[in-house]
């Protein structure tokens, strides 16, 4: 099936790129922000950063759930999951909580 004539224009050779010594720059090529820049985290971000710093990990519970999944005894209650997702979204958005 012929679509149309092929263009037979010569392809231009790539131009050499001048490399400069590495200078501290941001991803956009600009110098990095001054060290005096301040960042304020939202309450939700603060909670998340604290939660990740606290290794509240119950290895026994993880093994228990893993074994229940293997044995086919693990059940999922979609209504409970939906309620928790809605409650979590309300907390993050600052909406009314029930």
N, C-alpha and C positions, 0 to 999 in steps of 0.2 A: 504494500500500500504506500503510495507516494503522497506525502503531505505537502511538500513544497520544495523549492530549490534550497539547497544547502549553501550557507554563506561560507565562502572560502577566504575570508579576510585573515591575514597573518595575525597571530597572537603576539602582542607586545611582550618582550622579555621583561621580567621583573626588575625593577630598579634596585640597585644596592642600597642597603639601609646603613646609615652611619650610626655606629654604636658609641654611646657616651658612657663614661664611668658611672657606676651605680651611685645614685644619690637617694637618700631617704625620701620616698614619695608615697602618697596614698595610692589606692587602686585606680583613682581617676587621673593620676599623673600630677596632681598638685602636691605641694609640701604638706606634711601631716599637720593636724591642728595643734595649736599651742597646748602646752601641758596644763595650762590653767583652765581648760574647758571643763565644765561640770555636767554631769549627767544625773537626772532624777528618774528613779524607777517608779512605776505605778505600784499601788499596793498589791495588785495581783502578781506582778513580776517579782516583787520583794518576797511574797509568800512562796512563789515557785523556787526562787533561789535559796531560800532557807530550807525548803523541803528537800531539795537535792543535796544540801550540805548535811542533812540529818539522815544517816543511813539506817532508817527504821526498816529493817529487813528481817522477816521471820522465816528463816530457812525451813523450819519444820512445817510451817503452813504451806510454803511453796511445794515442798515434797508431797504433802498431803493432797494438794490440788492436782499436782502432776500425776500422782497415782490414781486419783479419781478419774482423770481424763483417760488414762490408759485403760482403766477397767470399764469405762463407759458409764460410770456412776455420776459424772459431773453434769449437772443440769443448769441451763441458762434461763433466767426469768427476765424476759424482754421488758416487762412492765417495770420491774425494779431498776433495770439499767436505764430505761427512758426517764424515770423519775429522777434518778441521780444526775443524768445529763442535763435535764432541765434545771435542777437546783444549782448545779455547777455553773451553768450559763447565767443564771440569775445573779449569782454571787459575783461573777466576773464583770457583768454589765451593771451591777448596782441596782438591779430591779427588785421588786417585791418578793419576799421569800415567804413560803408557807410552812 
